Amino acid sequence: MSQEINSITDAIIGSVIAVHRELGPGLLESTYEVCLAYELAQLGIEVECQKQLPVRYKSITLDTGYRIDLLVSQAVIVEIKSIDGFSPVHTAQLLGYLRLSGLQVGLLLNFNTTNLTHDGLKRVVNNYQSA
């Protein structure tokens, strides 16, 4: 894993903690998304919200409606949740987004927890190599 990716994820995590500390649990995902994007922009970090993610199938590109919550520095996908707890489908969703985008690292966040760093943060790495 490159030092640049680690620096980006460290900045994201610091911003996530700041947002959670300020707002606490129990709000809509969209609220956390906008606030996190603001925090990252304040740090001078490039961030895109609701980035369209097409599917490449055989020789065509399809708009299937997938959207990445946040794409940070064209390198890290951030998927935001405000739920009771993670389930395997949430990790599978992020891994799917990583495969479709060709990116390697994503962060799965759950703001609906009192202990964000213990229960609400998961780093996901795509080790899939296409043939």
N, CA, C and O atoms as a MOPAC input file, in Angstrom:
PM7 MOZYME 1SCF
protein

 N      0.85500 1    -1.17600 1     0.00000 1
 C      0.00000 1     0.00000 1     0.00000 1
 C      0.89500 1     1.23100 1     0.00000 1
 O      1.84400 1     1.32000 1     0.77900 1
 N      0.59200 1     2.15600 1    -0.85900 1
 C      1.44600 1     3.32500 1    -0.98700 1
 C      1.27800 1     4.27300 1     0.19100 1
 O      0.22000 1     4.33300 1     0.81700 1
 N      2.33200 1     5.00200 1     0.47500 1
 C      2.30200 1     5.99100 1     1.54600 1
 C      1.26200 1     7.06600 1     1.24800 1
 O      0.62900 1     7.58800 1     2.16400 1
 N      1.08400 1     7.39800 1    -0.03600 1
 C      0.09900 1     8.41100 1    -0.41900 1
 C     -1.31700 1     7.96700 1    -0.03600 1
 O     -2.09300 1     8.75800 1     0.50000 1
 N     -1.64800 1     6.71900 1    -0.30800 1
 C     -2.96800 1     6.18700 1     0.05200 1
 C     -3.14200 1     6.20900 1     1.56500 1
 O     -4.20200 1     6.57900 1     2.07000 1
 N     -2.09900 1     5.81400 1     2.28400 1
 C     -2.17600 1     5.84200 1     3.74600 1
 C     -2.37800 1     7.25500 1     4.26900 1
 O     -3.13600 1     7.45700 1     5.21800 1
 N     -1.72400 1     8.22300 1     3.67700 1
 C     -1.90500 1     9.62000 1     4.08500 1
 C     -3.32600 1    10.09800 1     3.82600 1
 O     -3.91300 1    10.80800 1     4.64300 1
 N     -3.87200 1     9.70500 1     2.68400 1
 C     -5.25000 1    10.08400 1     2.34800 1
 C     -6.22600 1     9.46200 1     3.34000 1
 O     -7.10500 1    10.14900 1     3.86000 1
 N     -6.07600 1     8.16200 1     3.60600 1
 C     -7.00500 1     7.50900 1     4.53200 1
 C     -6.85600 1     8.08000 1     5.94300 1
 O     -7.84800 1     8.19400 1     6.66100 1
 N     -5.65100 1     8.43600 1     6.34900 1
 C     -5.46000 1     9.06400 1     7.66200 1
 C     -6.20700 1    10.39400 1     7.74100 1
 O     -6.83800 1    10.69200 1     8.75500 1
 N     -6.13900 1    11.18600 1     6.68200 1
 C     -6.84100 1    12.47400 1     6.65500 1
 C     -8.34900 1    12.26400 1     6.67900 1
 O     -9.07300 1    13.00100 1     7.34700 1
 N     -8.81800 1    11.26300 1     5.95200 1
 C    -10.25700 1    10.96100 1     5.94500 1
 C    -10.70800 1    10.56300 1     7.34500 1
 O    -11.71000 1    11.07200 1     7.84800 1
 N     -9.97400 1     9.66200 1     7.96800 1
 C    -10.34600 1     9.18700 1     9.30300 1
 C    -10.35500 1    10.33600 1    10.31000 1
 O    -11.25600 1    10.42000 1    11.14400 1
 N     -9.36900 1    11.21100 1    10.24000 1
 C     -9.35600 1    12.38000 1    11.12500 1
 C    -10.57800 1    13.24900 1    10.91200 1
 O    -11.16200 1    13.74900 1    11.87400 1
 N    -10.96800 1    13.43300 1     9.66900 1
 C    -12.15300 1    14.23600 1     9.34600 1
 C    -13.43200 1    13.53800 1     9.78700 1
 O    -14.36300 1    14.18400 1    10.26800 1
 N    -13.47700 1    12.22800 1     9.62500 1
 C    -14.63900 1    11.43700 1    10.07100 1
 C    -14.82600 1    11.60400 1    11.58000 1
 O    -15.94300 1    11.81700 1    12.05300 1
 N    -13.74400 1    11.50900 1    12.32100 1
 C    -13.81500 1    11.66200 1    13.77800 1
 C    -14.30600 1    13.06300 1    14.14000 1
 O    -15.11200 1    13.22100 1    15.05600 1
 N    -13.82900 1    14.06700 1    13.43100 1
 C    -14.26100 1    15.44700 1    13.70100 1
 C    -15.76100 1    15.61200 1    13.44500 1
 O    -16.46200 1    16.23600 1    14.24200 1
 N    -16.24700 1    15.06200 1    12.35000 1
 C    -17.68000 1    15.15800 1    12.02000 1
 C    -18.50600 1    14.42000 1    13.06900 1
 O    -19.51700 1    14.93900 1    13.54500 1
 N    -18.08100 1    13.22200 1    13.42600 1
 C    -18.82600 1    12.43100 1    14.41100 1
 C    -18.82100 1    13.10500 1    15.77800 1
 O    -19.83000 1    13.10000 1    16.48400 1
 N    -17.70100 1    13.67700 1    16.14100 1
 C    -17.60500 1    14.37500 1    17.42600 1
 C    -18.57600 1    15.56100 1    17.46700 1
 O    -19.19600 1    15.83300 1    18.49500 1
 N    -18.69500 1    16.25400 1    16.34700 1
 C    -19.55900 1    17.44400 1    16.26800 1
 C    -21.04300 1    17.07800 1    16.19500 1
 O    -21.86600 1    17.70500 1    16.86200 1
 N    -21.39100 1    16.06600 1    15.39000 1
 C    -22.79800 1    15.76100 1    15.13100 1
 C    -23.35300 1    14.59800 1    15.95400 1
 O    -24.54800 1    14.55800 1    16.24600 1
 N    -22.49200 1    13.65800 1    16.32500 1
 C    -22.96300 1    12.47400 1    17.02800 1
 C    -23.72000 1    11.53200 1    16.10900 1
 O    -23.83300 1    11.79000 1    14.91000 1
 N    -24.24100 1    10.43700 1    16.66400 1
 C    -24.97900 1     9.45300 1    15.85800 1
 C    -26.42400 1     9.87500 1    15.62600 1
 O    -26.93000 1    10.80300 1    16.25700 1
 N    -27.08000 1     9.16400 1    14.69400 1
 C    -28.51600 1     9.27600 1    14.55000 1
 C    -29.03900 1    10.16100 1    13.44000 1
 O    -30.25300 1    10.32400 1    13.31400 1
 N    -28.16200 1    10.74000 1    12.62700 1
 C    -28.61700 1    11.59200 1    11.53500 1
 C    -28.61200 1    10.81300 1    10.21800 1
 O    -28.17300 1     9.66500 1    10.16300 1
 N    -29.10400 1    11.45200 1     9.16900 1
 C    -29.13500 1    10.83000 1     7.84900 1
 C    -27.72900 1    10.71900 1     7.26000 1
 O    -26.85800 1    11.54300 1     7.53700 1
 N    -27.52700 1     9.69200 1     6.45000 1
 C    -26.24500 1     9.50800 1     5.76900 1
 C    -25.85400 1    10.74200 1     4.96800 1
 O    -24.68600 1    11.13100 1     4.94700 1
 N    -26.82700 1    11.35500 1     4.31000 1
 C    -26.54100 1    12.51900 1     3.46900 1
 C    -25.97100 1    13.67800 1     4.28000 1
 O    -25.15700 1    14.44500 1     3.76600 1
 N    -26.37900 1    13.81600 1     5.51600 1
 C    -25.84700 1    14.87000 1     6.37800 1
 C    -24.37100 1    14.63200 1     6.65400 1
 O    -23.55400 1    15.54600 1     6.54200 1
 N    -24.03500 1    13.40200 1     7.01500 1
 C    -22.63400 1    13.07200 1     7.28000 1
 C    -21.78500 1    13.21800 1     6.01700 1
 O    -20.63900 1    13.66200 1     6.07900 1
 N    -22.34900 1    12.84800 1     4.89000 1
 C    -21.63400 1    12.94600 1     3.61600 1
 C    -21.24000 1    14.39200 1     3.30800 1
 O    -20.08800 1    14.67500 1     2.97900 1
 N    -22.19800 1    15.29100 1     3.41800 1
 C    -21.93900 1    16.70300 1     3.11300 1
 C    -20.92600 1    17.29000 1     4.09700 1
 O    -20.03000 1    18.03500 1     3.70000 1
 N    -21.06900 1    16.95500 1     5.36600 1
 C    -20.15200 1    17.48900 1     6.37600 1
 C    -18.74400 1    16.92900 1     6.20100 1
 O    -17.76500 1    17.66000 1     6.34900 1
 N    -18.63500 1    15.65100 1     5.88900 1
 C    -17.32700 1    15.04900 1     5.65400 1
 C    -16.66900 1    15.65000 1     4.41500 1
 O    -15.47200 1    15.93700 1     4.42900 1
 N    -17.42800 1    15.84200 1     3.36300 1
 C    -16.88700 1    16.47100 1     2.15400 1
 C    -16.37800 1    17.87700 1     2.47200 1
 O    -15.32100 1    18.28300 1     1.99000 1
 N    -17.12900 1    18.61000 1     3.27800 1
 C    -16.70900 1    19.95900 1     3.68500 1
 C    -15.38600 1    19.90400 1     4.45500 1
 O    -14.46800 1    20.67500 1     4.17300 1
 N    -15.29000 1    18.99700 1     5.42200 1
 C    -14.06300 1    18.87100 1     6.22200 1
 C    -12.85500 1    18.56100 1     5.33400 1
 O    -11.78600 1    19.14600 1     5.50800 1
 N    -13.02700 1    17.64800 1     4.39300 1
 C    -11.91800 1    17.28700 1     3.50500 1
 C    -11.53700 1    18.45300 1     2.59700 1
 O    -10.35300 1    18.70600 1     2.37400 1
 N    -12.52500 1    19.15500 1     2.08000 1
 C    -12.25100 1    20.32200 1     1.23100 1
 C    -11.50300 1    21.39200 1     2.01100 1
 O    -10.63200 1    22.06700 1     1.46200 1
 N    -11.83900 1    21.55300 1     3.29800 1
 C    -11.13700 1    22.53500 1     4.13800 1
 C     -9.66100 1    22.18700 1     4.28700 1
 O     -8.82900 1    23.06600 1     4.50800 1
 N     -9.34300 1    20.91100 1     4.16500 1
 C     -7.94600 1    20.46600 1     4.22800 1
 C     -7.25300 1    20.54500 1     2.86700 1
 O     -6.07200 1    20.21900 1     2.74500 1
 N     -7.98800 1    20.97600 1     1.85500 1
 C     -7.42200 1    21.06200 1     0.51500 1
 C     -7.38300 1    19.72800 1    -0.20700 1
 O     -6.61400 1    19.55100 1    -1.15200 1
 N     -8.20000 1    18.80100 1     0.23100 1
 C     -8.24100 1    17.46500 1    -0.36700 1
 C     -9.38200 1    17.40500 1    -1.37900 1
 O    -10.50700 1    17.81100 1    -1.08500 1
 N     -9.08600 1    16.90300 1    -2.55600 1
 C    -10.09600 1    16.77400 1    -3.60600 1
 C    -11.12500 1    15.71700 1    -3.20700 1
 O    -10.77100 1    14.60900 1    -2.80300 1
 N    -12.39200 1    16.07600 1    -3.32800 1
 C    -13.45700 1    15.14400 1    -2.98600 1
 C    -14.63100 1    15.34000 1    -3.94900 1
 O    -15.03600 1    16.46300 1    -4.24800 1
 N    -15.16100 1    14.20900 1    -4.42200 1
 C    -16.33500 1    14.22300 1    -5.28900 1
 C    -17.45200 1    13.47800 1    -4.57500 1
 O    -17.24500 1    12.38100 1    -4.05700 1
 N    -18.63300 1    14.07600 1    -4.55000 1
 C    -19.80300 1    13.46700 1    -3.91000 1
 C    -20.70300 1    12.80600 1    -4.94600 1
 O    -20.90200 1    13.32500 1    -6.04400 1
 N    -21.23500 1    11.66000 1    -4.57300 1
 C    -22.18900 1    10.94300 1    -5.42500 1
 C    -21.65600 1    10.76100 1    -6.84800 1
 O    -22.33500 1    11.04900 1    -7.83400 1
 N    -20.43500 1    10.28100 1    -6.91600 1
 C    -19.74800 1    10.06400 1    -8.19300 1
 C    -20.36400 1     8.86100 1    -8.91000 1
 O    -20.41500 1     7.75800 1    -8.36600 1
 N    -20.82200 1     9.09100 1   -10.12400 1
 C    -21.40800 1     8.02100 1   -10.93200 1
 C    -20.36800 1     6.93800 1   -11.19600 1
 O    -19.20900 1     7.23100 1   -11.49200 1
 N    -20.80100 1     5.67800 1   -11.08500 1
 C    -19.91300 1     4.54000 1   -11.30400 1
 C    -20.54000 1     3.60900 1   -12.33700 1
 O    -21.37500 1     2.77200 1   -11.99300 1
 N    -20.14500 1     3.74900 1   -13.59500 1
 C    -20.70600 1     2.88200 1   -14.63300 1
 C    -20.14600 1     1.46100 1   -14.52600 1
 O    -19.11500 1     1.22500 1   -13.89500 1
 N    -20.84300 1     0.54100 1   -15.14800 1
 C    -20.40800 1    -0.85100 1   -15.21200 1
 C    -19.92200 1    -1.12000 1   -16.62400 1
 O    -20.62600 1    -0.85300 1   -17.59800 1
 N    -18.71600 1    -1.64700 1   -16.72600 1
 C    -18.20600 1    -2.05900 1   -18.02600 1
 C    -18.47300 1    -3.55900 1   -18.16000 1
 O    -17.94300 1    -4.37700 1   -17.40700 1
 N    -19.29900 1    -3.88400 1   -19.12800 1
 C    -19.67600 1    -5.27400 1   -19.36300 1
 C    -19.34500 1    -5.62000 1   -20.79800 1
 O    -19.88900 1    -5.03700 1   -21.73500 1
 N    -18.44100 1    -6.58400 1   -20.96000 1
 C    -17.93700 1    -6.95800 1   -22.26800 1
 C    -17.41200 1    -5.70700 1   -22.96400 1
 O    -16.44800 1    -5.11300 1   -22.48000 1
 N    -18.00000 1    -5.28400 1   -24.07100 1
 C    -17.45200 1    -4.12600 1   -24.78800 1
 C    -18.28600 1    -2.86200 1   -24.61100 1
 O    -18.08300 1    -1.88000 1   -25.32500 1
 N    -19.22100 1    -2.87900 1   -23.66500 1
 C    -20.07200 1    -1.69500 1   -23.49600 1
 C    -19.98900 1    -1.15000 1   -22.07100 1
 O    -19.60400 1    -1.85100 1   -21.13600 1
 N    -20.35800 1     0.10700 1   -21.93900 1
 C    -20.43300 1     0.75500 1   -20.63400 1
 C    -21.89400 1     1.04700 1   -20.34000 1
 O    -22.60000 1     1.64200 1   -21.15400 1
 N    -22.33700 1     0.61800 1   -19.16200 1
 C    -23.73700 1     0.75200 1   -18.77900 1
 C    -23.87100 1     1.66700 1   -17.56700 1
 O    -23.11900 1     1.54600 1   -16.60000 1
 N    -24.82500 1     2.57400 1   -17.62900 1
 C    -25.14400 1     3.39000 1   -16.46600 1
 C    -26.19100 1     2.62000 1   -15.67300 1
 O    -27.36600 1     2.59000 1   -16.03900 1
 N    -25.75400 1     2.00200 1   -14.58900 1
 C    -26.64200 1     1.16800 1   -13.78800 1
 C    -27.15400 1     1.88300 1   -12.54600 1
 O    -27.89600 1     1.30400 1   -11.75200 1
 N    -26.76400 1     3.12300 1   -12.38000 1
 C    -27.24200 1     3.88900 1   -11.23500 1
 C    -26.36700 1     3.79900 1   -10.01000 1
 O    -26.71300 1     4.36000 1    -8.97100 1
 N    -25.23300 1     3.10500 1   -10.09500 1
 C    -24.33800 1     3.05500 1    -8.94300 1
 C    -23.71100 1     4.42800 1    -8.72300 1
 O    -23.34200 1     5.11900 1    -9.67200 1
 N    -23.59800 1     4.80300 1    -7.46300 1
 C    -22.96900 1     6.07300 1    -7.10200 1
 C    -22.07300 1     5.84400 1    -5.89200 1
 O    -22.46900 1     5.22600 1    -4.90400 1
 N    -20.86900 1     6.35800 1    -6.00000 1
 C    -19.92500 1     6.31800 1    -4.88900 1
 C    -20.26600 1     7.50100 1    -3.98600 1
 O    -20.38100 1     8.62900 1    -4.46500 1
 N    -20.42800 1     7.25700 1    -2.69000 1
 C    -20.75200 1     8.36300 1    -1.77200 1
 C    -19.69600 1     9.46200 1    -1.88000 1
 O    -20.01900 1    10.61000 1    -2.18500 1
 N    -18.44400 1     9.11200 1    -1.63000 1
 C    -17.34100 1    10.06500 1    -1.77800 1
 C    -16.17600 1     9.38800 1    -2.48300 1
 O    -15.81500 1     8.25600 1    -2.15900 1
 N    -15.60000 1    10.07800 1    -3.43500 1
 C    -14.35200 1     9.65700 1    -4.05500 1
 C    -13.32300 1    10.70200 1    -3.66100 1
 O    -13.44600 1    11.87100 1    -4.02700 1
 N    -12.31500 1    10.28500 1    -2.92100 1
 C    -11.34300 1    11.20900 1    -2.35200 1
 C    -10.01500 1    11.08600 1    -3.09400 1
 O     -9.43800 1    10.00200 1    -3.18800 1
 N     -9.54600 1    12.20600 1    -3.61500 1
 C     -8.25700 1    12.29100 1    -4.31600 1
 C     -8.13600 1    11.28200 1    -5.45000 1
 O     -7.04200 1    10.80900 1    -5.75600 1
 N     -9.27100 1    10.95300 1    -6.07400 1
 C     -9.29500 1     9.97900 1    -7.17400 1
 C     -8.67100 1     8.64600 1    -6.77800 1
 O     -8.24200 1     7.88000 1    -7.64100 1
 N     -8.61800 1     8.35600 1    -5.44000 1
 C     -7.88900 1     7.18100 1    -4.99300 1
 C     -8.60800 1     6.33300 1    -3.94800 1
 O     -8.37300 1     5.12700 1    -3.87700 1
 N     -9.47200 1     6.92800 1    -3.14200 1
 C    -10.10900 1     6.20600 1    -2.04100 1
 C    -11.62100 1     6.39600 1    -2.12000 1
 O    -12.11900 1     7.51700 1    -2.22200 1
 N    -12.33600 1     5.28000 1    -2.07000 1
 C    -13.79600 1     5.31600 1    -2.04500 1
 C    -14.24900 1     5.32000 1    -0.58800 1
 O    -13.75800 1     4.54300 1     0.23100 1
 N    -15.19000 1     6.20400 1    -0.28200 1
 C    -15.77200 1     6.25600 1     1.06300 1
 C    -17.26700 1     5.95400 1     0.93800 1
 O    -18.00400 1     6.65500 1     0.24400 1
 N    -17.68800 1     4.90600 1     1.61900 1
 C    -19.09700 1     4.52400 1     1.64500 1
 C    -19.63500 1     4.83500 1     3.03900 1
 O    -19.12700 1     4.33000 1     4.04000 1
 N    -20.66700 1     5.67100 1     3.08900 1
 C    -21.20000 1     6.16400 1     4.36000 1
 C    -22.52000 1     5.47900 1     4.68200 1
 O    -23.40600 1     5.35600 1     3.83600 1
 N    -22.62300 1     5.03800 1     5.93200 1
 C    -23.84400 1     4.41700 1     6.43300 1
 C    -24.23500 1     5.09100 1     7.74500 1
 O    -23.40900 1     5.69900 1     8.42500 1
 N    -25.51600 1     4.96400 1     8.07800 1
 C    -26.02400 1     5.35600 1     9.39000 1
 C    -27.02900 1     4.27400 1     9.77000 1
 O    -28.24100 1     4.43900 1     9.62600 1
 N    -26.48100 1     3.15600 1    10.26200 1
 C    -27.25100 1     1.92200 1    10.45100 1
 C    -26.94000 1     1.31800 1    11.82100 1
 O    -26.06800 1     1.80400 1    12.54100 1
 N    -27.66600 1     0.24900 1    12.17300 1
 C    -27.43200 1    -0.40900 1    13.46200 1
 C    -26.05400 1    -1.05800 1    13.53400 1
 O    -25.43200 1    -1.06300 1    14.59700 1
 N    -25.57400 1    -1.59800 1    12.44100 1
 C    -24.26300 1    -2.23800 1    12.41500 1
 C    -23.95300 1    -2.75400 1    11.02400 1
 O    -24.85100 1    -2.93700 1    10.20300 1
 N    -22.68600 1    -2.98600 1    10.76800 1
 C    -22.26900 1    -3.50100 1     9.47000 1
 C    -22.74800 1    -4.94300 1     9.29900 1
 O    -22.86400 1    -5.69600 1    10.26700 1
 N    -23.01900 1    -5.30400 1     8.06200 1
 C    -23.27400 1    -6.70000 1     7.71800 1
 C    -22.38000 1    -7.02800 1     6.51800 1
 O    -21.83900 1    -6.12300 1     5.88300 1
 N    -22.22500 1    -8.29700 1     6.21300 1
 C    -21.35400 1    -8.66500 1     5.08900 1
 C    -21.73200 1    -7.99800 1     3.76300 1
 O    -20.86000 1    -7.76200 1     2.92800 1
 N    -23.00500 1    -7.69200 1     3.56000 1
 C    -23.41700 1    -7.06200 1     2.30100 1
 C    -22.79600 1    -5.66600 1     2.14600 1
 O    -22.55300 1    -5.23200 1     1.02100 1
 N    -22.54200 1    -4.97000 1     3.23100 1
 C    -21.93500 1    -3.63900 1     3.14300 1
 C    -20.49100 1    -3.73400 1     2.65900 1
 O    -20.05400 1    -2.92800 1     1.83800 1
 N    -19.76100 1    -4.70700 1     3.16100 1
 C    -18.38700 1    -4.93100 1     2.70000 1
 C    -18.39600 1    -5.37400 1     1.23900 1
 O    -17.57200 1    -4.92300 1     0.44400 1
 N    -19.32600 1    -6.25600 1     0.89000 1
 C    -19.44000 1    -6.72900 1    -0.49600 1
 C    -19.74000 1    -5.56800 1    -1.44100 1
 O    -19.18900 1    -5.50500 1    -2.54000 1
 N    -20.60900 1    -4.65200 1    -1.01900 1
 C    -20.93300 1    -3.48100 1    -1.83700 1
 C    -19.67800 1    -2.65400 1    -2.10400 1
 O    -19.41200 1    -2.27500 1    -3.24500 1
 N    -18.91300 1    -2.37600 1    -1.06100 1
 C    -17.70100 1    -1.57500 1    -1.23300 1
 C    -16.67100 1    -2.30600 1    -2.08500 1
 O    -16.01700 1    -1.68900 1    -2.92600 1
 N    -16.51800 1    -3.58900 1    -1.88500 1
 C    -15.59800 1    -4.36500 1    -2.73200 1
 C    -16.02900 1    -4.32700 1    -4.19300 1
 O    -15.18900 1    -4.23400 1    -5.08800 1
 N    -17.33300 1    -4.39800 1    -4.43600 1
 C    -17.84200 1    -4.28900 1    -5.80400 1
 C    -17.49200 1    -2.94300 1    -6.41500 1
 O    -17.06400 1    -2.87300 1    -7.56700 1
 N    -17.67200 1    -1.87400 1    -5.64900 1
 C    -17.32500 1    -0.53800 1    -6.13100 1
 C    -15.82400 1    -0.43400 1    -6.42100 1
 O    -15.41900 1     0.18300 1    -7.40700 1
 N    -15.01300 1    -1.03300 1    -5.56700 1
 C    -13.56500 1    -1.00400 1    -5.79700 1
 C    -13.21400 1    -1.75500 1    -7.08100 1
 O    -12.41000 1    -1.27200 1    -7.87800 1
 N    -13.80100 1    -2.91600 1    -7.28500 1
 C    -13.52500 1    -3.68200 1    -8.51000 1
 C    -13.96300 1    -2.91100 1    -9.75200 1
 O    -13.22000 1    -2.81900 1   -10.72800 1
 N    -15.18700 1    -2.35300 1    -9.70700 1
 C    -15.69800 1    -1.62700 1   -10.87600 1
 C    -14.87100 1    -0.38600 1   -11.20000 1
 O    -14.71000 1    -0.03100 1   -12.36700 1
 N    -14.35500 1     0.26300 1   -10.18000 1
 C    -13.59500 1     1.50100 1   -10.38300 1
 C    -12.11900 1     1.24900 1   -10.66200 1
 O    -11.42100 1     2.13100 1   -11.16300 1
 N    -11.64200 1     0.05200 1   -10.34300 1
 C    -10.22600 1    -0.24500 1   -10.49500 1
 C     -9.37500 1     0.31100 1    -9.35900 1
 O     -8.14700 1     0.31200 1    -9.44700 1
 N    -10.01800 1     0.78300 1    -8.29600 1
 C     -9.28600 1     1.31900 1    -7.14900 1
 C     -9.02500 1     0.21300 1    -6.13900 1
 O     -9.64300 1    -0.85000 1    -6.18800 1
 N     -8.10100 1     0.47900 1    -5.22500 1
 C     -7.66000 1    -0.56700 1    -4.31300 1
 C     -8.18300 1    -0.41600 1    -2.89000 1
 O     -8.35400 1    -1.41900 1    -2.19700 1
 N     -8.44300 1     0.81900 1    -2.43100 1
 C     -8.76900 1     1.03000 1    -1.01800 1
 C    -10.07700 1     1.79400 1    -0.85500 1
 O    -10.36200 1     2.75200 1    -1.57400 1
 N    -10.85900 1     1.33700 1     0.11500 1
 C    -12.08700 1     2.03200 1     0.46700 1
 C    -12.28200 1     2.04100 1     1.96300 1
 O    -11.73800 1     1.20000 1     2.67900 1
 N    -13.05900 1     2.99600 1     2.43100 1
 C    -13.42300 1     3.06500 1     3.84100 1
 C    -14.93500 1     2.93000 1     3.95100 1
 O    -15.68500 1     3.63000 1     3.27000 1
 N    -15.36400 1     2.03500 1     4.80400 1
 C    -16.77300 1     1.83700 1     5.10800 1
 C    -17.01000 1     2.47900 1     6.46800 1
 O    -16.38800 1     2.09900 1     7.46000 1
 N    -17.91500 1     3.45700 1     6.50800 1
 C    -18.15300 1     4.23000 1     7.72500 1
 C    -19.58600 1     4.04400 1     8.19200 1
 O    -20.51500 1     4.03400 1     7.38500 1
 N    -19.75900 1     3.89800 1     9.50100 1
 C    -21.09300 1     3.86900 1    10.10100 1
 C    -21.13200 1     4.93500 1    11.18800 1
 O    -20.53900 1     4.77300 1    12.25500 1
 N    -21.83100 1     6.01400 1    10.90600 1
 C    -21.90600 1     7.11600 1    11.85600 1
 C    -22.91000 1     6.86200 1    12.97600 1
 O    -22.94500 1     7.62000 1    13.94500 1
 N    -23.72300 1     5.81700 1    12.86700 1
 C    -24.75400 1     5.56400 1    13.87400 1
 C    -24.21500 1     4.67300 1    14.98900 1
 O    -24.75500 1     3.60300 1    15.26500 1
 N    -23.15400 1     5.13000 1    15.61600 1
 C    -22.53600 1     4.40100 1    16.71800 1
 C    -21.94900 1     5.40800 1    17.69500 1
 O    -21.58500 1     6.52100 1    17.31400 1
 N    -21.86200 1     5.00800 1    18.95600 1
 C    -21.26000 1     5.90600 1    19.94100 1
 C    -19.73800 1     5.81800 1    19.91600 1
 O    -19.05900 1     6.77200 1    20.29700 1
 N    -19.19600 1     4.69100 1    19.47400 1
 C    -17.74800 1     4.51500 1    19.39600 1
 C    -17.34700 1     4.28100 1    17.94200 1
 O    -17.17200 1     3.14400 1    17.50300 1
 N    -17.20800 1     5.36700 1    17.21700 1
 C    -16.95900 1     5.31000 1    15.77400 1
 C    -15.70000 1     4.53000 1    15.42800 1
 O    -15.72900 1     3.69400 1    14.52500 1
 N    -14.60000 1     4.78200 1    16.12000 1
 C    -13.33700 1     4.14200 1    15.74700 1
 C    -13.34500 1     2.64200 1    16.02600 1
 O    -12.59100 1     1.89700 1    15.40200 1
 N    -14.17400 1     2.19700 1    16.94200 1
 C    -14.24000 1     0.76400 1    17.25100 1
 C    -15.29900 1     0.04200 1    16.42800 1
 O    -15.05200 1    -1.04700 1    15.91200 1
 N    -16.48200 1     0.64900 1    16.30400 1
 C    -17.61800 1    -0.03100 1    15.68100 1
 C    -18.03400 1     0.52700 1    14.32500 1
 O    -18.83900 1    -0.09400 1    13.63100 1
 N    -17.50900 1     1.67900 1    13.93400 1
 C    -18.04500 1     2.33900 1    12.75500 1
 C    -17.05800 1     2.61400 1    11.64200 1
 O    -17.32900 1     3.43100 1    10.76200 1
 N    -15.93000 1     1.95200 1    11.66600 1
 C    -14.89700 1     2.23300 1    10.67500 1
 C    -14.26700 1     0.92900 1    10.21100 1
 O    -13.76900 1     0.13800 1    11.01200 1
 N    -14.29900 1     0.72400 1     8.90100 1
 C    -13.71300 1    -0.49400 1     8.33800 1
 C    -12.96100 1    -0.13400 1     7.06800 1
 O    -13.52100 1     0.47200 1     6.15400 1
 N    -11.70100 1    -0.50700 1     7.01600 1
 C    -10.87600 1    -0.31100 1     5.81900 1
 C    -10.99100 1    -1.57100 1     4.97100 1
 O    -10.81200 1    -2.68300 1     5.46900 1
 N    -11.28900 1    -1.38900 1     3.69300 1
 C    -11.48200 1    -2.51900 1     2.78300 1
 C    -10.47300 1    -2.39000 1     1.64900 1
 O    -10.33600 1    -1.32800 1     1.04200 1
 N     -9.77100 1    -3.48300 1     1.37300 1
 C     -8.75300 1    -3.49200 1     0.32800 1
 C     -9.15300 1    -4.48800 1    -0.74400 1
 O     -9.50600 1    -5.63200 1    -0.45700 1
 N     -9.09000 1    -4.02600 1    -1.99400 1
 C     -9.39700 1    -4.85600 1    -3.16000 1
 C     -8.10700 1    -5.45900 1    -3.67000 1
 O     -7.25800 1    -4.75300 1    -4.21400 1
 N     -7.95400 1    -6.75600 1    -3.49800 1
 C     -6.77400 1    -7.44000 1    -4.00300 1
 C     -7.02700 1    -8.13900 1    -5.32000 1
 O     -6.19000 1    -8.90100 1    -5.80300 1
 N     -8.19700 1    -7.87300 1    -5.90400 1
 C     -8.59700 1    -8.49200 1    -7.16400 1
 C     -7.71500 1    -7.97800 1    -8.29700 1
 O     -7.54900 1    -6.76900 1    -8.45400 1
 N     -7.16300 1    -8.86700 1    -9.06500 1
 C     -6.37200 1    -8.51100 1   -10.23800 1
 C     -7.07800 1    -9.04000 1   -11.48200 1
 O     -7.34900 1   -10.23600 1   -11.58900 1
 N     -7.36900 1    -8.15500 1   -12.40800 1
 C     -8.01500 1    -8.62200 1   -13.62900 1
 C     -7.00100 1    -9.31200 1   -14.53000 1
 O     -5.80400 1    -9.02600 1   -14.48600 1
 N     -7.50700 1   -10.22200 1   -15.34400 1
 C     -6.61100 1   -11.00400 1   -16.23000 1
 C     -6.21100 1   -10.21400 1   -17.44700 1
 O     -5.46700 1   -10.71400 1   -18.29100 1

